[in-house]
Amino acid sequence: MSVDFFWRRVPCRALDQLSPKELGALVPHWFDSEFKSLCEVGMVMGVEGNGYVVHFALTSGGVASDGVARLPAFGGEQRAEGEEDPEYGWVGTELWVLRPDEVREASDFLKRVAVDDLMTGLDAALAREVVSLGFSRPWSPAWSEELTADLGELRSFFAAAAAAGDAMVKFESA
């Protein structure tokens, strides 16, 4: 299952002042006109297709089993706004928010992850995981390099957000 993740740095006050729909509107996707410019200034980050693989590498991969390990990929407070539609199922906005202290915890955790060692140690487990998730392409050295780059970018992104005292909004797109 290919899942894209999007993170957006926001001032903490936005978490308390905006509805889930309004917070979701702040998180652009690949084809939104502001996505590239927000990425360039370090306010947004996206991981294409590797969302669950990132999560596996950081948690199930044995790096850590505590709650902090979930913060970079899946953690935070879930916020949702919408309703159940009899024909379409859930229709609305669902996202996760991390307060500045959670962003700092996630950043501290990511700083401790030795990405190259992690990838070397997880190669066989990641190959099994991508099969179990239903990816059509097999695990490969090229994919390992992509994931290594994603993890490095995630580390830098969270470090900058933590240094600025920002909160974070995370959105998943399957």
C-alpha positions, 0 to 999 in steps of 0.5 A: 500500500503506497501512502504519501505523508505530508507535514506542515509546520504551524504556529502552536496557536493554530492548533487551538484556533482552527478546525480540522478542516481549516488545519487540513487546508494548510497542508498542501499536496503534490499538485497544489500551487504553493507546495513547491515554494513552501517546501523550498522555505522548509515549511512543508515536507512530503514523502511520496509512497514511503509513508508506511515504510518510514513508519516500519523502519522507525518503529517495527524495525527495532530502533525503539519501542517507546511512544516517541518512536511513533511521533515522526510518522504516525503520532500526535493527536488525531483530529477529524471533522466530517460524517459517515456517508452511506454510499461513500463511507467517511467523508471529511478531514482527518489529520494529526497534530503535534504540539511543540514539545512533541515535535521536539521529542520526535526531533530528538528521537530522529537525531539518535537514529543512525540511518545508514546502520538502520537501513543495513540492518533492516534490509531483509525485514523491509523486503518482507514488509513491502510485500506484506503491504502490497507494493507492486515493486520489490524492495531494492537498493534504489528503494533503500536509497530513496528511504534513506533520503526520506529519513534524512529529510525528515530528520532535518525537517523536524530539527528545524521545526523543533528549533523554531518552536513550531507545532506540526500538522500531518496528513496521510493520503493513500 
